[in-house]
Amino acid sequence: MHCKISDCFNCPYPDCINDTFTSPREFTPEQKKRQCELKKKMLARRREDGVCIYCGKKPADKGYKSCTECRIERTKKNREYSRKTERFTPRELMDGVKLCKLCGKRPPVDGRTICEVCFKKCLDNLNHADSKEQPNNGFRAAIEAYWRER
């Protein structure tokens, strides 16, 4: 039957199969492997040329593999995806909520804004950080003292 897509909502035939709807194409494992190889080659070529690996049009920013516009778009898409899948609670939505500001799962302890588990992780990260990369000033000591007294 060759009818319009808009006619399906008012179709009088319950067993009608419209020819305009096609099922998505399934790729074989060999085709998937070939596509993966081509994508890797394209990314390697773009990296060598110094252009953005996503759009391939603009030059990549210094220290990055992508241009500013593509990074902004990817950040937006990643945030939307994270909100849809509920992987974490965005900080904007945590303002009036009495949960940890980092993980959003447990209540904060002792007047802090973070829970005990996140607090321990923060302290461990401070202690395990490479001292060569730390600035040699009182800023780090002030932060450590602040968190220890809280």
Disulfide bonds with the S-S distance in Angstrom:
none
